[in-house]
Amino acid sequence: ERGTPYLAISNLLPSWCGISEQASPVEAKSRLHEALASLPAGSSIYVPALQWLLDLPVEDADWLALDAAERRQRMGSALKDLFLRCAENQPLLLWFEDIQWTDVETRGVIDSLAARVAGDTAASSDLSAWHDLQRWIAYGPNDAIIPFARQIASKIPPAMVRFRRDVGSLFSFMKASAILHQ
C-alpha cells in the first residue's frame, strides 16, 4: 500500500465528505457533491479527481483520456488547490501520522502546500537580496552595545542555571537585531 499514489489523502476524503464505509457509490457521489457545495464557486473542477481517489465511477471523458503521469500531475494540483480553498472558509489542519511512510505523490502535495503557505514560489529563487545582506553583515557595522546587559544578567535567579548559561545567546540575539534594524 505504501506505493499507492495519494493513499493518505484518499483515506481522509471519506471522513471529509461524510461518506460511511457502507455507502453505495450513488450515496458517496452525493456526499462528495455536498462537501464540494460548501466551498466557493467553481469547486466542481475537483469532481473527477476526487471521484478517482474515492474509487467512484468517473464520467468526465477528458479525465479518463489522461495518461497516468498527466493524471497524477492534475491530481496533485487539484488536491493542493482544494486544500487551499478549504482553508479560505475555516482553519484547516491536515494531520498525517508516520509521514515518512506516505507515498511520493502525497508528500508532493504536502510539500507544495507548505511552500505555498510559506510564500515560496518558483519565481522567488532570486537570492541577490540575501547575498547583499550577507555582504553587509560581513563588512558593515558588526558590533552593538547593550548598556543594560549587566542589569539583566544580575536579575536572573541562581536557580535558572540553563538560562544563566544561555544568557550570552540572548545578548547575541539582541546585538544582531540592533545591527539589522539600524
N, C-alpha and C positions, 0 to 999 in steps of 0.2 A: 504493500500500500504506500510506502514511503515515496515511491516514484510516481504516484498518480498525480497528474497536474491539478493544482488548486484544491487538493484534498481537504486541507484545513478550512478553507473558505467554503467549500461545498458542504462541509459538516456543520458550519454555523448558519448557513442560509435557511434551513427549515425552521430553526428557532426564531430568526428574524422575521420570517414570513408567517409564523404561527402554523406551520404545517406539521401535523402529527405523523408518527411513523405509519399509522394505519390509513392515512389519507389516500384517496384514489387520485389518479392523475388529474381528473377533472377538478376535484376539490383543491389539490395542490396548485394547479394553474390559477384557480380563482383566488386563492390566498396570496399567491405571488402578485397578481394584478392589484389586489387590495393594498399590499405593502408598498408597491410602487406608486399607487394613487396618493399616498400620504406625502410623497416627495414633490418638489417643484415640477412644473410642467416640463414635458419632454423626457420624462423618465421611461417612456415606453421603448426607447432605444436599447435599454438593457434587457428586454424580454428574451431575445434569442440566447444571449449568453447565459442568463440565469436559468432558463429552461434547460439548457445543455448541462449546466452544473447540477441541476436537480434531477437529472435523468428523466426529464419530461419530453414528450414529442415536440420537436421544433418545426414550426410551419414556415419559417422565413427561408425562402429559396436562396437568397443571397448568402445567408449564414451557412446553409448546407453545402453551397458550392465552394466554400473556402477550403484551401488545403490546411493541413494540420498546423503548420507554422504560422500562417496568417490568422487562423482561428485563435491560437494561443496568444498572439500579439494583441488582437482585438479584445480578447477576454481580459487580459491584463489591464488594458486601457479602460475598458468598461468598468471593471471592478474598482480601480483606483478612482475613477470619476464618480461611481456610485457611492463609495465611502465618503468622498468629499461632499457630495450632495447631502448625504445623511447628516453630516456634521454641520451643515448650514442650519438645519432646523433645531438641533439639540446637540449637546455634547456627545461625543462618540468615543467609546473605549473598546478597542479590539484587544482581546487577551488571548495569547497563544502560549500555552504551556509547552515546554520542551521544544522551543522553536528550532533548535538545531536539527530536529528530525523532520522538519517540514520540507516539502518539495521545492525545487528551484523556482517554479512559477509563483508559488505563494510568497516566497521570500522576495521575489522581484516586485510584487505588488506592495508588500510591506516596505521595502526599501524605497520605492518611488513615492509612497505616501509620506514616509519620513523625510525624504528630500524636499517634497512639496511643502510640508508643514514647516520645515526649517528654512524655507525660502530659497533652496538651491534650485538652480535651473541650468540647463546646458549652456546658456548664454552667459552665466556668471562665472565662467572659468578664467576671467581676466584677473591675474594675480598682481598686477602692477601696483595697486594701492597697498597691498601687503608688503611688497618689496620696498616701496617708498617708506613705509612705516619702519621696516627693519633697518634700513639705512639711517633713518632719523634717530632711532634708538641707539644705533651703534656710534654715530658721530655727533649727535646732538647733545643737549644737556642730559646728563645721566646721574645726577645726584639731587636729592631733595633733603631738606632738614625738617625733622618732626620735633618742634620745640617742646612738646608736652610728652615725649616718649618716656622720660623718667617717671613722670607722674602716673602715667598709665601703668607702667611696669610695677610701680610701688603699690598700686591698688589691687593687684592680683593676689588673692589669698594664697598662702603657702600650700594649702590642701589641693589647689588646682595645678598639680605638678605638670600634667601634659600641656595645659595652656601656657604655663610659665616657660616650659621648654620651647613651645612653638611661637612665643611672642615675637621673635625675630622675623618669622614669616609674615605675621600681621603687619609689622613695620615695613617690611619689603613691599607688601601689597600697597600700603599707604603711599610709599615713595613712588612706586610705579604709577599709581593713579594720579598722583600730583604731577609727575613728569608728562604723562599722556594728556592731561587736561590743562596744560599751560596755555 
